[in-house]
Every structure is written in structure tokens, then in C-alpha cells.
Amino acid sequence: MRVPVARIPVRGRIPLNRNETLRPVGEVHIDKDLCKGCGFCIEFCPMGVLEFSDSINKQGYQYPRVKPGKEGDCVACGMCERVCPELAIEVREASLVPVEVVWQ
């Protein structure tokens, strides 16, 4: 009988060149009138930046928005832009910040 080995999660691993490394910060632009409320962008966002808004668009669908307080968490990966079947999302790289911000 094999005894399961406990796996300890590794935390606090920081790159040696963290002072030289910058990460992108993205701006998510959503055309709320094109959105049909499928939620793919929310589901596939690796950083969990998007959520459904409380409002509805002209077509009667809830559209996504950036969660309050998560504006600087977007890493401009463009996943939401790629999975949107209506092409209602555009991601732009707004700035670069030190990598240390990610681990705070």
C-alpha cells in the first residue's frame, strides 16, 4: 500500500530579476451595444477581472464590466478579446508596472 505524499504549495517565489522586469497593464474596452451576454469573457479571463454589470444594453442583455478595484489587474493577455463571438471587446496595453505589484 502506497502512502500519499503531501504536496506543499510553493509560495513566495520571486524572480531574481524582478527589479528589471515589467508587466503590462491592460485597458479593457467593451462595446456594450454589441454584447449578447454570453459570459465567455468572464469565464475565460485568467485574472478574474470581469463581471456582469447590473445594467442591460439596447438588446436587453447584461454586458460585462471590469470589477471595481480590479482595474490594474488586467495583464493585457487578450483572452477576453479572442473568445468574444460578437467582437465586442478590445484590450489595449496601457502601461507597464514593476512585477513586484503582482505579488503584493
Residue pairs with C-beta under 8 A, 6 or more apart in sequence:
12 103
14 103
15 21
15 99
18 98
18 99
18 100
19 98
21 98
21 99
22 96
22 97
22 98
22 99
23 75
23 96
23 97
23 98
23 99
23 101
23 102
24 75
24 76
24 93
24 94
24 95
24 96
25 72
25 74
25 75
25 76
25 93
25 94
25 95
25 96
25 97
26 74
26 75
26 76
26 77
26 78
26 91
26 92
26 93
26 94
27 74
27 91
27 92
27 93
27 94
28 49
28 50
28 66
28 74
28 80
28 89
28 90
28 91
29 89
29 90
29 91
29 92
30 63
30 64
30 65
30 88
30 89
31 88
31 89
31 90
32 53
32 55
32 57
32 63
32 88
33 57
33 58
33 59
34 86
34 87
34 88
35 57
35 61
35 63
35 64
35 86
35 88
36 59
36 61
36 85
36 86
37 52
37 61
37 62
37 63
38 84
38 85
38 86
39 52
39 64
40 80
40 83
40 84
40 85
41 50
41 64
41 79
41 80
41 83
41 84
41 89
42 50
42 51
42 52
42 64
42 80
44 79
44 80
44 83
45 79
45 80
46 75
46 77
46 79
47 70
47 73
47 74
47 75
47 77
48 67
48 70
48 73
49 66
49 67
49 70
49 73
49 74
50 64
50 65
50 66
50 67
50 80
51 64
51 65
51 67
52 62
52 63
52 64
52 65
53 62
53 63
53 64
53 65
54 62
55 62
55 63
56 62
56 63
57 63
63 88
64 80
64 89
66 74
72 97
72 101
74 91
76 91
76 92
76 93
76 94
77 91
78 91
80 89
80 91
81 89
81 90
81 91
